C-alpha cells in the first residue's frame, strides 16, 4: 500500500492517544502521545542516548517509534486499506501481538494457519485474499471490544475505549470502501493501555469440584454425609422421622453434586471464553 497511508493513520492514532497522562489505573504508566516511558527508555537506549522523561519526547521520535514498533510489526505496508489502520491502532493500544490475534480470529475459515499473533506470510496472504475488507474491519473491531470487556480496567476506561473503537471501525470501513474517513477525536480514557495481563480472573473450579465430589462419594463432606446415613439407616425402619432425615441427607448430597457440576461447567466455560478473548490459547 502507499507509504502516505501510514502518515494518515498515524495522525488518527495520535488523536485518540492524546498527550501526557499518568493515570494510576493505566497499566502503561507515564505515557505521552501513546508512547510509554518504558518503550521510550528502550528506544533511547537502542540509539545510544540517555534516559529522559517521556514528557519531552519529540514528534520525530514519536513517528520513528510508531513506525518501527507498531506499523512495521503489523506489516502495514502489506495490508489492504482500512485493515492497515485498524491493526495499527490496535497495536498501539494493546500491542502488535494482540492486534494480530484479533485479525487471525476475524479471518475465520479464510485463515488456515496458527492463531499465534505473528504476522507471517500465511496471515498476510489470507488478508490480501479478502474481498470484503469492510466486513473484516467489523469482525476485527468486534474481537477487540470483546477483549477489552474482559479486562479488569474496563470499568475505568471502557467508555473511552468503546468510543475509540467505534471511530476506528468507521474510519477503517471508509478506507476499505474508498470513502473519505472522518477525523479522529480524543475521548477521556481512550488512550489507556489495554493489555491482556489485566484480564479479569477466571472463576475458581476447586470449590465446585469439591461440592460435586461431595455428592458422588468423594471428599470429606461426602464421607461425613455417608457416615451419618449409615449410622441412621438401622433406625429408619422403626422411626418415620429418621427415615425422612435419611431422605433429606440423600437429597442434599444430590444437590451438592448437581450444583457443583453445574458451577464447574460454568467456571470452565467462562475461563475458556476468557482465554480466547485475551489470546491465551
Order of alpha helices (4+ residues) and beta strands (2+ residues): alpha-beta-beta-beta-alpha-alpha-alpha-alpha-alpha-alpha-alpha-alpha-alpha-alpha
